[in-house]
Amino acid sequence: MRTARTRGLVGASGVLSATRSRVPRLPAGLVRRPRLERLLDDGVAVGTVVVSGPAGSGKTLLLASWAAGRRPPVAWLSVEPSDADPHQFWARVLASLQAVDDVPPASLLATLHAPSTHDPRFVSVLVEACTALPGPRVLVLDDAHLIDGTPAERSLAGVVRRGLGGLRLVVATRTVPGLPLQRLRLEGRLTELGAGDLQFDAAEAAQLLRAHGVVLRPAQLATLLEKTEGWAAGLRLAALSLESAGDVGAAVEQLAGDQRAVADYFVQEVLDGQDPELTGFLLDTCVVHRISGDLADALTGRSDGRLLLGRLARANLFVVALDDRNEWYRYHQLFGDLLRHRLRARAPGRRQELHRRAAAWFAARGELLEAARHLRAAEDWTALARFVLRAAGAEMLGTERAALVALLADVPVDLVTRHAEVAAATTVASYAEYDAGGLASRIARARTLLPGLPARDAQLTEAVLTTLEALLAWMRADAAAQVRSSERALRRLEDVLPEEMPAAPVYRIAATTVQAMGRLWSGELGEAETALRRTVTAVSARQAMTPVLALHLHGNLAVLEAMGGRLHEARRDVDIALAVAEESGWTFLPQAATAYVAESLIRLLEVDTEACAAALARGRACVGDLRDRYAETGLSLVGARLEVSRGDLRAARAALAQLRRRTAGWAMPRFLEQWCTLVEAEVLLAEGHPEEVARLLAAARTAAAGVERPHAHRLVLLARSRLLAGRPQECLQVLRPLLEEPPEDRGPATDLWVLAALAHDRLREDAPAQAALDRALAVAAPEGIARPFLVAGDGTLRLLQRYGRAHPDHDGFAAHLVERLGGAARPAAPPAPAEPLTNRERSVLQLLPTMMSNSEIAGELYLSVNTVKVHLKSLYRKLGVGTRRQAVLRAAELGLLGGSPPAPRSPARGDPAAPGPA
């Protein structure tokens, strides 16, 4: 799933992503330190390494020189202050691990995606993914002191306590990290290099100075080492200063004070010794932490940024190249800090203007979060708010949402209360934090301020607020409000131009998805399916499919298809959704819950009780603290029906009672209320209370009078109650509307014909019974729908034994039903593969019978062609075949294709004749 399709919504790490995740390029004249590199080798062999020392003590260069030649390659993360948030920290750790060039493309590590919110379980999956690789994976955390005492460091400490598995940490820091170091020491899994270890000895210092053309006598070198205490930055600054010193000995003797005084002295010497233009260039470009030639030109107004950066790097003036093409650089942290301090002191207004220029440069290249960070640094709150609303708001649907919230955390209160766009921007933060109460109040406050904006600005801001209102309705599980609000949002977004609001396409996708989910849980299944399929098509065309969207869209489509008894289509969408969850490491996150609802529905209809129970357990684990009431209700109702199938009616009653308690404060959509009533009727039937069922369903019909057409599921349950009461003729009378116009929904259609067959059989009408059973098998067999036969009541087994083999096309399915009902055993099936297929392999397998090429399969499943080939190779191995045709034949023998092969995604389907739960 890590393809170009994810670019639109996940959040762009863009051109800087590689530079942030790579080992820094080594400067010319680097002093290698074999004695320390051997300690690092020994340390990572047994566990964790902590390299601690003051700024400029050579930690980064030491680790970069050590890491440069290691195999497998070392993953590198230069920690930033914004990494204090654990979500962003682990997202960047993942990106760093994935950036290493030897990660197997089909490995779990390669396919993981950071979720939109922090979840410790995802971190465990990340550690497992590293452990599954052929050998240990080394991760360097440089500048780790920047997250001292933060939630991110506490999260990292928790992972270290639980065990790092195949991950080896090397932590470079100025302070003692808040990790369980004592435990690691006692276990013999900690190697520590401190400031004393990092001090340059005489030989290393002499080599560093010679690289700058400076040769000192032993006494002078000893004095320099004594005064700098072997401090790497002090020695390098001294070398730069002494290159042009007339009297080297006098310059060395003038040194005094602590390391900061040495640094200040030498920086003064180095900067004052440069061309004023070059000094101005350094001050103008220090506001960014990573710099390219183009960015430097945008900041300075010059056109020679790339040449100057190359010159600085060659002169070893504390400029480090970050890639092999000499495109991106960064200043040494100490040097950059000193430059920024000087800029702030001498030209605060200039500093703010430079941040604005940086923001414009990053925004033009789609680096939305980086642009927002610079607007924040410039303290240009109104510009930041407008940028969030019109562009960076797209990140609220991606993995950068926590970072976006952090940028808005300290907006001045007076601006929030008097400026509409600033107030509206804080609503984005409320949504990103899933704060429904805060979101509602902030939307209301922002609307009161809209009259203070120019007309067009007010219209654009209102479009964002209305989109957020639709998302608020989804958070509250108010299906009717979802439909109303999203329709309003889509109308307001219709005439918004991309140049006015670059985030508008993302807002449209969000509003359409919310609308489709609202229609689904309101019972408008046809409209919901149309909207979902159109959204899938539109998102795929924009190459903007993300794990979050894939789970929502395919999960909800699968629920719709399973409700309609279209199990083949439902299996395919479940496979896509769960494969996305599996490959992203999201199988336990709330976004996956809907896919498990669909999976449990499919297994319920197939009467695969163990698989149904497993899907329910996984789905319930996903709901967690961030409650999805729709998924939670669906799982509870399927769970109650499963207990009916198992014959545990007490458990079924308990499940319904618990659902009522958990949803007591929620205005449940009428569609779900009806579903609850139907499940309660199922329980009553299983308990042997047909008259109570009739009363319950009559009351339900009265409650829905004038609102919806007769419900096919209600009619078949009422017919079952008549049959159970020994009134087969009344059963047929209840079914008459459906017999005259059979529902397209295969679930109630199967129920209809099974009940008709049983009623005719009890009336000793053999020919109609035979015909009705043939119709039931014809509807159910292609999809594998077994449950209606098993819950229809006494006589089904006898009916199948008498009539079920009359139609040869359904003989195998009829034999399967006879076996499930306790009749004759069916012939042994071919042995299943010794190694089970993954969800993604099942998705690929379902497309093999089509004429689609590997590249078309890749596009269909949001994969790269190489990943499809990897899955095919694994499929062939597991199935014991060598060709695509052999794989299809073998899969058909094993029942893995589920009947006819699935077709590629088609245009929207029409409205099912009888919407409702399967």
C-alpha positions, 0 to 999 in steps of 0.5 A, a space after each residue: 500500500 505504500 504507493 503514490 496512491 497515498 499521497 493525497 491525504 496521508 500528509 506529505 513528507 515530500 522532498 524532505 522525507 528522505 533527508 530526514 531519514 538518512 544517515 548524514 553524509 560524511 564531510 571531507 577530512 573526517 576523523 575516523 575514530 576506530 576505538 569508539 566504532 568498535 564499542 558501538 559494534 559491540 554495543 548493538 550486538 547485545 542491546 541498546 547504546 546511549 551516546 551522551 555528551 554536550 553540544 558539539 562533542 562529536 556524537 553525530 559525526 561519530 555515529 554517521 561515520 560508524 553507520 555509513 559502512 554497516 550492513 544491513 544499513 542503519 536507520 537514522 532519525 534526527 529528532 526534532 522538538 515536534 517529535 514530543 508527540 508520541 504519534 509523530 515520533 513513532 510515525 517518523 521512526 517508521 518512516 526512518 526504518 522504511 527508508 533503509 534500502 534493504 527492507 524486503 518489499 513484501 515484509 510487514 515493515 515495508 507496508 506499515 502505515 502510521 495510524 492517525 492517532 497514537 496507539 501503543 499497540 501499533 508500536 508493538 506491531 512495529 517492533 514485531 515487524 523489525 523482529 520478523 526481518 532476517 537480522 536485527 535492525 539498528 535505529 539511531 535516534 540523534 538529538 534525542 534530548 529534544 524529547 526529554 520528559 515528553 510523552 514520546 520519551 515515556 512511550 519509548 521507555 515503555 517499549 524498551 521495558 517490554 522488549 525491543 525484539 529485533 530492534 537495536 537502539 542507538 541514542 545520541 543525547 546531551 542528557 541522561 535519557 528517561 529510559 530504564 537504563 538501570 534495568 538494561 545495565 543489570 541485564 547486560 544490554 546497555 553500552 554507554 559512551 559519555 563525554 569523557 569517551 567522546 573527547 578527542 585524544 592528541 592523535 585525533 586532534 592532530 589529525 583534525 587540525 591537519 585536515 585544515 592545514 593547521 600543524 601545532 607543536 606538541 606543547 601547543 596541541 596539549 594547551 589546546 586540548 586542555 582548554 577545549 577539553 578535547 571538545 570536538 566542536 571547540 577543536 573544529 572551530 579552533 581549526 577554522 580560526 587558526 587557518 588564518 591566524 598570524 600567531 598560532 601560539 598566541 591565539 591558542 593562549 588567548 583561549 579561556 573559559 568554559 566550552 560555551 565561551 570557547 564556542 562564542 569566541 571561535 564563532 565570532 572569529 569564524 563569522 567575522 573572518 568570512 565575506 560579509 555576503 557569506 555571513 549574510 547568507 548564513 544568517 538568512 538561511 539558518 531559520 530552516 533546519 534543512 536547506 537546499 539551493 532553491 530554498 536558499 534562493 527563496 530566502 535570500 533573494 540570490 541565485 547562487 544558493 547551491 554553489 554557496 552551500 557546496 562551498 560551505 560544505 567543502 570548507 567544513 564550515 559546520 555544513 553537512 550534506 544530507 544526500 549523495 546528490 549534494 542537494 540538501 544540507 543542514 547546519 551543525 546544530 550548535 552552529 545553527 543555534 548560534 546563528 539563529 541566536 544572532 539573527 533574533 538579537 540583531 534582526 527580529 523583523 527579518 527573522 519573521 519575514 524569512 519564516 514567511 518566505 520559507 512557508 511560501 516555498 514549502 506550500 508551493 511544493 505541497 509541504 503543508 505541515 512544514 509551511 504551517 510550522 514556519 508560519 507558526 515560527 513567524 507568529 503570523 497567526 492569521 496567516 497560519 489560520 487561513 493556511 490551515 483552513 484552505 490547505 493544511 486542513 487536508 492533513 486532518 485526515 492523515 497521519 500528521 493530524 497531531 502535529 497540526 493540532 500542536 501548531 494551533 495549541 497556543 494561538 492567542 486567546 484574544 484572536 480566537 475570540 475576535 477573528 473568524 478564521 483563527 476561531 475556525 482553525 481551532 475547530 480543525 484542531 478539535 476534530 483532529 483531537 476527536 473532541 466532539 464537545 469542543 468542536 461543536 462549541 468552536 463551530 458555533 463561535 466561529 460562525 458568529 464571527 463570520 460577518 467580520 470577514 470579506 464576503 468570499 472569505 466568509 463563504 470559504 470559511 463556512 464551507 470548512 465549518 459545514 464539512 466539520 459539522 458533517 464530521 461532528 455528526 459522524 463522531 456523534 453517530 447521528 446518521 440523519 445529521 450526517 446526511 443533512 450536513 454533508 449535503 450542505 457541505 457538498 453544495 458549498 464546496 461545489 463552486 470552490 476553485 482549487 486555487 482558492 482552497 487546495 484542500 477542497 478535494 479532501 473536504 469533498 471526499 470527507 463529506 461524501 464518505 460521511 454522507 454515504 455512511 449516514 445513508 447506510 445506517 439510515 437504511 438508504 442502502 442503494 444511495 449509500 452504495 452509489 455514493 461509496 462506489 463513486 467515492 472509491 472511483 474518484 479517490 482512486 482516480 486522484 491516486 489519493 487512497 489512504 489506509 483510513 479511506 480504504 478501511 472506511 470505503 471498503 469496510 462499509 461497502 462490504 457491510 452493504 453487500 453482506 446485508 444484501 446477501 452478495 457474499 462474493 462481493 462482500 468477501 472481496 471488499 472485506 479482503 481488501 479492507 482487512 489486507 490494508 489493515 494487516 499490511 498497515 499494522 492496523 488490525 486493532 484500530 477503530 477504523 478496522 471495526 466496520 470490516 469485521 462487522 462485514 466479516 462476521 455477517 458473512 461468516 454468520 450467513 455461511 454458518 461458520 460459527 468459529 470464524 464468526 466468533 473470531 471476527 466479532 472478537 477482533 471487531 470488539 477489540 477495535 472499537 476501544 475508547 474511540 467508540 464507533 457506535 455503528 460498528 459497535 451496534 452491528 457487532 452486538 447484533 451479529 453476536 446475538 444472532 450467532 448465539 441463536 445459531 449456537 443455541 445459547 439463547 441466554 447469551 443471545 438475550 444477554 447480548 441484546 440487554 448489554 447493547 441496550 444499556 450501552 446505547 441508552 443515551 444514543 438516539 439510534 437510527 430507525 434502521 438500527 432500531 428495526 434491526 434490533 427488533 428483528 434480532 429480538 424476534 429471532 430470539 423469541 422464535 428460538 425460544 418458542 414464542 411465536 405469538 409474542 413475535 407476531 405482536 412485536 413485529 406488528 408494533 414495529 410495523 405500526 412504528 414505521 407506518 408511513 415511513 418505509 415500505 414493508 420490510 422483507 426481513 420482518 415478513 419472513 420472521 412473521 411467516 416463521 412465527 406462523 409456521 412455528 405456530 402450526 399455521 402453514 397456510 397463514 405462513 404462505 399468506 404472510 409471504 404472498 407479497 414477497 412471492 409475487 415480487 421476490 426481494 433481490 436481497 439474497 438473505 430474505 429471498 432464501 428465507 422466503 423460499 425455504 419457508 414456502 417449501 416447508 409450508 407447502 410440505 406441511 400442506 402435503 403439496 409436493 410439487 410446490 414444495 419441490 419448486 420452492 426448495 429449488 428456488 431457495 437453493 438457486 438463490 443461496 448456493 452461488 453465495 454459500 448462504 446456509 443460515 436460513 436453512 438451519 434456522 427455519 425450523 423442524 422439517 428442513 433436513 427431511 425436506 432437503 433429503 427428499 427434494 434437495 438432490 433433484 437439481 444437479 447444479 445444487 447437489 453439492 450445496 444441498 449435501 453440505 446443508 444436510 451434513 450441517 443439519 446432522 444428516 449423511 456426511 458429505 465426501 471429504 474435501 481436498 486438503 487445505 493448504 498447509 500454510 493459510 493464505 493472508 488477506 492480501 493473497 486472498 484478494 489477489 487470488 480472487 482476481 486471478 480468474 479474470 483476464 486482468 494483468 498483473 498491473 491491472 490487479 495492482 491498480 485494483 488492489 492499490 499495490 505495486 506490480 512488484 508486490 503483486 508478483 511477490 504475492 503470486 509467488 507465495 500463492 503458487 508455493 502455498 497451493 503447490 502449483 506453478 502457473 496462474 491457471 493451475 492456481 485457479 483450478 486448485 483454488 476452485 477445488 479447495 473452495 477458495 474462490 467462492 464460486 464464480 470469479 469476481 469482476 473488477 469494480 463496476 459502476 454503482 448498483 441500483 437500490 436493493 429491493 429490500 434493504 435491511 440486515 442479512 
